[in-house]
Amino acid sequence: MAMTTHSPMIGDNPGQEMHDLVRTLFPICRSITGPGIRETLDILTQHLPSLRRHQIASGEQVFDWTVPPEWHIRSAKLIGPDGEVVVNMDDNNLHVVGYSIPVDRELSLSELQEHLYSLPDQPDAIPYVTSYYNRRWGFCLKHAQRKALKPGTYRAMIDSDLIAGKLDYADLVIPGETEEEIFLSTYVCHPSMANNELSGPAVATWLAKWVNSAPRRYTYRFVFIPETIGSLVYISRHLDHLRSRVKAGFNISCVGDERVYSFMPSRKGDSLSDRVAGHVLSNHAPSHIKYSFLERGSDERQYCAPGVDLPVASIMRSKYGEYPEYHTSLDDLELVTPRGLQGSYDVLRKCLRVIEANGKWQTTVIGEPQLGKRGLYPTVSIPNGARKVRNLMHVLAYCDGTRDLIELAETIGADALEVADLVDQLVTHNLLQRVIR
């Protein structure tokens, strides 16, 4: 099988290594365009040297959308009546509304209120607010702090530019034995939020390292983009290729906490990705929550849209919009943990292993084969020996060329990866032959 040389290395503790990457990326002020994305991609390229960088110009039409101007933000401060600094984005880059236009003006407190954003239900959280396609400016702060603002004259200062620039994104294609592709996408556009933003790129990076070092049938395409506009750009540039090549795929986001696993199916709900995700989660995270595509909210909207219809599903921990820290300053480096990242990495890796092992097989003998003469029947009592023999016989009973690995595993009530090992043994002893790859 295909193997890439000079593979990026995975250490002994991937969970901690991913968390270290999240910690490195956390302070960067990202948006859908601008220096923050470029700095983020620079760091990811240190881990994935073959990552390919791309740009598209501001103003270009992408389906029904237009690539926005590039946003540069240098500083944002709100000065109070007594000269004190009330809000400073140097303390937390969520303090400025994303894509704020430049401003330097004095306002009364009542005038200022229409430019302030806070969360009454979460008085100690700074909200994440953006205005990509409508020109405005503003500050975000804790509601407790907002309520304590005293009357007087405030000075709002935002040093920013909106220029005719570029939108940046990147991809990594790892060749396999076949040109059929597995598609994995994540986004790199939010500022300092650990689960909603940085867990996805971290887990995707370590999955790419693992794929790059493992035998594989399929070609793998990893995509690092700004959410929504980035996926639209990528689809617009690769639509025919993706529709003809992609066999399965996952959008990777919100994969860093230690809470329940979540599953967002594709729009059609019956793709290989849906079946694999459902099987793996049922066996390895049985308490997971399955959502409806009616509850979508990430880039599955674009990848599964009519006319695109890629077989893309999402496996998450706490689903975006469903955990209290979402889109606030509480989505931090304590919410995302090495253990949470490791768990998501392991589950997604299992999904890729099932996809690689999937196929259909046909028995090569008439009637029940004699396992003993092939050394497949234990002659002494060993742990799980009876179960293994029973499952071997079940595999043989149901391998009639009509069931793939996932259906076969679910028919006999076993994990697909365990069944794949049994199939390999039976193929080695010429008791099964593959009929469909």
C-alpha positions as CSV (number, residue, x, y, z in Angstrom):
1,M,0.0,0.0,0.0
2,A,1.0,3.6,-0.5
3,M,3.4,5.1,2.0
4,T,4.9,8.6,2.1
5,T,8.5,9.0,3.1
6,H,9.7,11.8,5.4
7,S,6.4,11.7,7.3
8,P,5.7,14.3,10.0
9,M,6.2,12.5,13.3
10,I,3.7,11.7,16.0
11,G,5.1,11.6,19.5
12,D,4.2,9.4,22.4
13,N,1.4,11.7,23.7
14,P,-0.7,13.1,20.8
15,G,-3.3,14.6,23.1
16,Q,-0.7,16.8,24.9
17,E,1.0,17.6,21.6
18,M,-2.3,18.8,20.1
19,H,-3.0,20.8,23.2
20,D,0.4,22.4,22.9
21,L,-0.4,23.4,19.4
22,V,-3.8,24.9,20.5
23,R,-1.9,26.9,23.2
24,T,0.5,28.2,20.6
25,L,-2.3,29.3,18.3
26,F,-4.7,30.6,20.9
27,P,-3.4,34.2,21.2
28,I,-3.5,34.9,17.5
29,C,-6.3,37.4,16.4
30,R,-7.8,35.5,13.4
31,S,-10.7,36.4,11.1
32,I,-11.9,35.2,7.7
33,T,-9.0,37.1,6.1
34,G,-5.8,38.9,7.1
35,P,-2.5,38.4,8.9
36,G,-4.0,36.1,11.6
37,I,-4.9,33.4,9.1
38,R,-1.5,33.6,7.5
39,E,0.3,33.4,10.8
40,T,-1.9,30.4,11.8
41,L,-1.1,28.6,8.5
42,D,2.6,29.4,9.0
43,I,2.5,27.5,12.2
44,L,0.5,24.6,10.8
45,T,3.1,24.3,8.0
46,Q,5.8,23.6,10.6
47,H,3.8,20.5,11.4
48,L,2.8,19.7,7.8
49,P,5.6,20.8,5.5
50,S,3.7,19.7,2.4
51,L,0.7,22.0,3.2
52,R,-0.1,24.0,0.0
53,R,-1.0,27.7,0.4
54,H,-3.6,29.4,-1.8
55,Q,-5.2,32.8,-2.1
56,I,-8.2,34.4,-3.8
57,A,-8.6,38.2,-4.3
58,S,-11.1,40.4,-2.5
59,G,-14.0,41.1,-4.7
60,E,-14.0,37.8,-6.6
61,Q,-17.4,36.3,-7.1
62,V,-17.9,32.8,-5.5
63,F,-21.3,31.4,-6.5
64,D,-23.7,33.8,-4.8
65,W,-21.1,35.3,-2.5
66,T,-18.3,37.9,-2.9
67,V,-14.9,37.5,-1.3
68,P,-14.8,40.4,1.3
69,P,-12.0,43.0,1.8
70,E,-9.1,41.9,3.9
71,W,-9.3,43.1,7.5
72,H,-6.2,44.3,9.3
73,I,-6.6,45.1,13.0
74,R,-3.8,46.7,15.0
75,S,-5.4,47.9,18.2
76,A,-8.7,48.6,19.8
77,K,-9.3,50.6,23.0
78,L,-12.2,52.1,24.8
79,I,-11.1,55.0,27.2
80,G,-13.4,55.9,30.1
81,P,-14.4,59.4,31.4
82,D,-11.5,59.4,33.9
83,G,-9.0,58.3,31.3
84,E,-9.0,54.7,32.4
85,V,-8.8,51.9,29.7
86,V,-12.1,50.2,29.9
87,V,-11.6,47.7,27.1
88,N,-8.3,46.8,25.3
89,M,-8.1,44.1,22.7
90,D,-4.5,43.4,23.8
91,D,-6.1,41.8,26.9
92,N,-8.4,39.6,24.8
93,N,-8.9,39.8,21.1
94,L,-12.6,39.1,21.5
95,H,-13.0,42.6,22.9
96,V,-13.3,44.1,19.3
97,V,-16.1,43.3,16.9
98,G,-14.7,41.3,14.1
99,Y,-14.2,43.4,10.9
100,S,-14.7,46.7,12.8
101,I,-14.1,49.7,10.6
102,P,-11.6,52.3,11.9
103,V,-12.9,54.8,14.4
104,D,-11.5,57.5,16.7
105,R,-14.3,59.5,18.3
106,E,-15.8,60.6,21.6
107,L,-19.3,59.5,22.6
108,S,-21.6,59.8,25.6
109,L,-22.4,56.5,27.4
110,S,-25.9,56.5,25.8
111,E,-24.4,56.9,22.3
112,L,-21.8,54.3,23.0
113,Q,-24.3,51.6,24.1
114,E,-25.3,50.8,20.5
115,H,-21.7,49.8,19.8
116,L,-21.4,47.6,22.9
117,Y,-22.1,43.8,23.1
118,S,-22.4,41.7,26.2
119,L,-24.3,38.7,27.4
120,P,-26.9,39.3,30.2
121,D,-27.2,35.6,30.8
122,Q,-23.4,35.1,31.1
123,P,-22.2,38.2,32.9
124,D,-18.6,37.1,33.2
125,A,-18.1,36.1,29.6
126,I,-16.9,38.2,26.7
127,P,-19.0,37.4,23.6
128,Y,-17.6,36.8,20.1
129,V,-19.3,39.1,17.6
130,T,-18.6,39.8,13.9
131,S,-19.8,41.9,11.1
132,Y,-18.1,40.7,8.0
133,Y,-20.5,42.0,5.3
134,N,-21.9,45.1,6.9
135,R,-19.7,48.0,7.9
136,R,-19.8,48.8,11.6
137,W,-17.6,48.9,14.7
138,G,-18.0,47.9,18.3
139,F,-16.6,46.5,21.5
140,C,-17.5,43.3,23.4
141,L,-17.2,43.1,27.1
142,K,-18.5,41.3,30.2
143,H,-22.0,42.2,31.0
144,A,-21.0,42.8,34.7
145,Q,-18.5,45.3,33.4
146,R,-20.9,47.0,31.1
147,K,-23.5,47.5,33.8
148,A,-20.8,49.2,35.9
149,L,-20.0,51.8,33.3
150,K,-20.6,55.3,34.6
151,P,-22.0,58.3,32.7
152,G,-19.6,60.6,30.9
153,T,-17.6,60.9,27.7
154,Y,-15.9,57.9,26.3
155,R,-13.3,57.7,23.5
156,A,-13.5,54.8,21.1
157,M,-10.3,54.0,19.2
158,I,-10.0,51.2,16.7
159,D,-7.0,51.2,14.4
160,S,-8.0,48.9,11.5
161,D,-8.1,48.8,7.7
162,L,-10.4,47.1,5.2
163,I,-8.3,46.7,2.0
164,A,-8.5,45.0,-1.4
165,G,-6.4,42.1,-0.4
166,K,-6.6,38.3,-0.3
167,L,-8.4,35.4,1.4
168,D,-5.9,32.7,2.4
169,Y,-6.5,28.9,2.8
170,A,-4.5,25.7,2.5
171,D,-4.8,22.1,1.6
172,L,-2.7,18.9,1.8
173,V,-3.2,16.0,-0.6
174,I,-1.7,12.7,0.5
175,P,-1.8,10.2,-2.4
176,G,-2.9,6.6,-1.9
177,E,-3.2,3.5,-4.1
178,T,-6.4,4.9,-5.7
179,E,-7.5,8.3,-6.9
180,E,-10.7,8.0,-4.8
181,E,-10.5,10.5,-2.0
182,I,-11.3,10.9,1.7
183,F,-12.0,14.6,2.4
184,L,-11.3,16.2,5.8
185,S,-12.0,19.9,6.3
186,T,-11.5,22.3,9.3
187,Y,-11.5,26.0,9.7
188,V,-8.9,28.5,10.9
189,C,-10.8,31.8,11.1
190,H,-11.9,32.4,14.6
191,P,-10.0,34.4,17.2
192,S,-9.1,33.1,20.7
193,M,-11.6,30.3,21.2
194,A,-10.1,26.9,21.9
195,N,-12.9,24.4,21.2
196,N,-14.9,26.1,18.5
197,E,-11.8,27.1,16.6
198,L,-8.5,25.5,17.4
199,S,-9.5,21.9,18.4
200,G,-10.4,21.2,14.7
201,P,-7.1,22.3,13.1
202,A,-5.2,20.5,15.9
203,V,-7.0,17.2,15.4
204,A,-6.9,17.5,11.6
205,T,-3.1,18.1,11.7
206,W,-2.5,15.0,13.8
207,L,-4.8,12.9,11.6
208,A,-2.8,14.1,8.6
209,K,0.4,13.0,10.3
210,W,-1.1,9.6,11.0
211,V,-2.4,9.2,7.5
212,N,0.9,10.3,6.1
213,S,2.7,7.5,8.0
214,A,0.2,4.7,7.5
215,P,-0.5,2.3,4.6
216,R,-3.6,3.4,2.8
217,R,-5.8,2.6,-0.2
218,Y,-7.4,6.1,-0.5
219,T,-6.0,9.5,-1.3
220,Y,-6.6,12.0,1.5
221,R,-7.4,15.6,1.1
222,F,-7.1,17.9,4.2
223,V,-8.5,21.4,3.9
224,F,-7.8,24.4,6.2
225,I,-10.1,27.3,5.4
226,P,-12.0,30.2,6.8
227,E,-15.5,29.0,7.7
228,T,-18.4,29.4,5.1
229,I,-16.7,31.7,2.6
230,G,-13.6,29.5,2.6
231,S,-15.5,26.3,1.9
232,L,-17.5,28.1,-0.8
233,V,-14.2,29.2,-2.4
234,Y,-12.8,25.7,-2.2
235,I,-15.9,24.1,-3.7
236,S,-15.9,26.6,-6.5
237,R,-12.4,25.8,-7.5
238,H,-12.7,22.0,-7.2
239,L,-16.3,21.1,-7.6
240,D,-16.1,18.7,-10.5
241,H,-13.0,17.0,-9.0
242,L,-14.6,16.6,-5.5
243,R,-17.9,15.3,-6.8
244,S,-16.2,12.7,-8.9
245,R,-13.5,11.6,-6.4
246,V,-14.7,12.0,-2.8
247,K,-15.9,8.7,-1.3
248,A,-16.3,9.9,2.3
249,G,-15.5,12.9,4.4
250,F,-15.7,14.7,7.7
251,N,-16.0,18.3,8.8
252,I,-13.8,18.7,11.9
253,S,-14.8,21.2,14.5
254,C,-15.5,21.4,18.3
255,V,-13.5,18.3,19.1
256,G,-11.6,19.3,22.2
257,D,-13.7,19.1,25.4
258,E,-14.4,16.0,27.4
259,R,-18.1,16.0,27.2
260,V,-20.5,13.9,25.2
261,Y,-19.7,13.0,21.5
262,S,-22.0,14.5,18.9
263,F,-22.8,13.4,15.3
264,M,-24.1,15.6,12.5
265,P,-25.1,13.5,9.4
266,S,-24.9,14.6,5.8
267,R,-28.0,16.1,4.2
268,K,-28.9,12.7,2.7
269,G,-27.9,10.8,5.8
270,D,-27.0,7.5,4.1
271,S,-23.4,8.1,2.9
272,L,-20.5,6.0,3.8
273,S,-19.4,8.7,6.1
274,D,-22.8,8.6,7.9
275,R,-22.7,4.8,8.2
276,V,-19.1,4.7,9.5
277,A,-19.6,7.5,12.0
278,G,-22.8,5.9,13.3
279,H,-21.1,2.5,13.7
280,V,-17.9,3.8,15.3
281,L,-19.8,6.0,17.8
282,S,-22.3,3.3,18.7
283,N,-19.4,1.0,19.5
284,H,-17.0,3.4,21.1
285,A,-19.2,6.3,22.4
286,P,-22.6,4.8,22.9
287,S,-23.9,7.8,24.8
288,H,-23.3,10.1,21.8
289,I,-26.0,12.5,20.6
290,K,-27.2,12.3,17.0
291,Y,-28.4,15.6,15.6
292,S,-30.6,16.2,12.5
293,F,-29.2,18.0,9.5
294,L,-32.0,20.5,10.2
295,E,-29.7,21.5,13.2
296,R,-26.7,22.1,10.9
297,G,-24.5,25.2,11.4
298,S,-21.0,24.6,10.2
299,D,-19.4,23.9,6.8
300,E,-21.6,20.9,6.3
301,R,-24.0,23.5,5.0
302,Q,-21.8,24.1,2.0
303,Y,-20.4,20.6,1.4
304,C,-23.9,19.0,1.5
305,A,-25.7,21.8,-0.4
306,P,-27.8,20.8,-3.4
307,G,-25.6,20.7,-6.5
308,V,-22.6,19.9,-4.3
309,D,-23.8,16.9,-2.3
310,L,-20.5,15.7,-1.0
311,P,-20.7,12.8,1.5
312,V,-19.5,14.9,4.4
313,A,-20.6,14.3,8.0
314,S,-19.3,15.8,11.3
315,I,-18.2,14.0,14.5
316,M,-17.8,16.5,17.4
317,R,-17.6,16.6,21.2
318,S,-20.0,19.3,22.4
319,K,-21.8,20.5,19.2
320,Y,-21.4,24.1,18.2
321,G,-24.1,26.3,19.7
322,E,-25.0,23.6,22.3
323,Y,-22.4,24.2,25.0
324,P,-22.5,27.3,27.3
325,E,-19.0,28.5,26.5
326,Y,-19.7,28.6,22.7
327,H,-18.7,31.9,21.0
328,T,-17.4,33.4,24.3
329,S,-14.2,34.0,26.2
330,L,-15.1,31.0,28.3
331,D,-14.1,28.7,25.4
332,D,-10.6,28.6,26.6
333,L,-7.6,26.3,27.2
334,E,-9.2,24.8,30.3
335,L,-12.3,23.7,28.4
336,V,-10.2,22.0,25.8
337,T,-8.0,19.3,27.3
338,P,-5.4,16.8,26.1
339,R,-7.8,14.0,26.9
340,G,-10.6,15.5,25.0
341,L,-8.4,16.1,21.9
342,Q,-7.0,12.5,22.2
343,G,-10.5,11.0,22.3
344,S,-11.7,12.8,19.2
345,Y,-8.5,11.9,17.4
346,D,-8.9,8.3,18.3
347,V,-12.6,8.2,17.2
348,L,-11.9,9.9,13.8
349,R,-8.9,7.6,13.3
350,K,-11.1,4.6,13.9
351,C,-13.5,6.0,11.3
352,L,-10.7,6.3,8.7
353,R,-9.5,2.7,9.5
354,V,-13.0,1.4,8.9
355,I,-13.2,3.2,5.6
356,E,-9.9,1.8,4.6
357,A,-10.9,-1.8,5.6
358,N,-14.4,-1.6,4.0
359,G,-15.4,-3.9,1.2
360,K,-17.5,-7.0,0.4
361,W,-16.3,-10.6,0.5
362,Q,-17.6,-13.9,-0.8
363,T,-16.9,-17.4,0.8
364,T,-14.7,-19.7,-1.4
365,V,-16.0,-23.0,0.0
366,I,-19.3,-24.8,-0.1
367,G,-20.7,-25.5,3.3
368,E,-19.0,-24.9,6.6
369,P,-15.2,-25.0,6.4
370,Q,-13.1,-26.9,8.9
371,L,-11.3,-24.3,11.0
372,G,-9.2,-26.8,13.0
373,K,-7.0,-28.0,10.2
374,R,-6.2,-24.3,9.4
375,G,-5.3,-23.5,13.0
376,L,-8.3,-21.2,13.4
377,Y,-10.0,-23.3,16.0
378,P,-8.3,-23.2,19.5
379,T,-7.3,-26.5,21.0
380,V,-7.0,-25.1,24.5
381,S,-9.2,-22.7,26.4
382,I,-8.1,-19.1,25.9
383,P,-9.8,-15.8,26.9
384,N,-12.5,-14.8,24.4
385,G,-11.6,-17.9,22.3
386,A,-15.2,-19.1,22.0
387,R,-16.4,-15.6,21.0
388,K,-13.7,-15.3,18.4
389,V,-14.6,-18.7,16.9
390,R,-18.3,-17.8,17.0
391,N,-17.6,-14.5,15.2
392,L,-15.4,-16.2,12.6
393,M,-18.3,-18.6,11.9
394,H,-20.7,-15.6,11.7
395,V,-18.5,-13.8,9.2
396,L,-18.4,-16.9,7.0
397,A,-22.1,-17.3,7.3
398,Y,-22.9,-13.8,6.1
399,C,-20.1,-13.2,3.6
400,D,-22.2,-13.8,0.5
401,G,-20.9,-10.8,-1.5
402,T,-23.9,-8.6,-0.5
403,R,-22.8,-7.0,2.7
404,D,-19.9,-4.6,3.2
405,L,-17.8,-4.5,6.4
406,I,-20.1,-2.2,8.3
407,E,-23.3,-4.1,7.5
408,L,-21.5,-7.4,8.3
409,A,-20.3,-6.1,11.7
410,E,-23.7,-4.8,12.6
411,T,-25.4,-8.0,11.5
412,I,-23.3,-10.1,13.8
413,G,-23.2,-7.5,16.6
414,A,-19.4,-6.8,16.5
415,D,-17.1,-3.9,16.0
416,A,-16.1,-3.3,12.4
417,L,-12.4,-3.2,13.2
418,E,-12.6,-6.5,15.0
419,V,-14.5,-8.0,12.1
420,A,-11.9,-6.6,9.7
421,D,-9.2,-8.6,11.5
422,L,-11.3,-11.7,11.3
423,V,-11.8,-11.1,7.5
424,D,-8.1,-10.7,7.0
425,Q,-7.5,-14.1,8.7
426,L,-10.1,-15.8,6.6
427,V,-8.7,-14.2,3.4
428,T,-5.2,-15.4,4.4
429,H,-6.5,-18.9,4.6
430,N,-8.3,-18.6,1.3
431,L,-11.7,-18.9,2.8
432,L,-12.9,-15.5,1.7
433,Q,-12.2,-13.4,-1.4
434,R,-12.9,-9.7,-1.9
435,V,-15.6,-9.1,-4.6
436,I,-15.8,-5.3,-4.3
437,R,-13.1,-3.0,-2.9
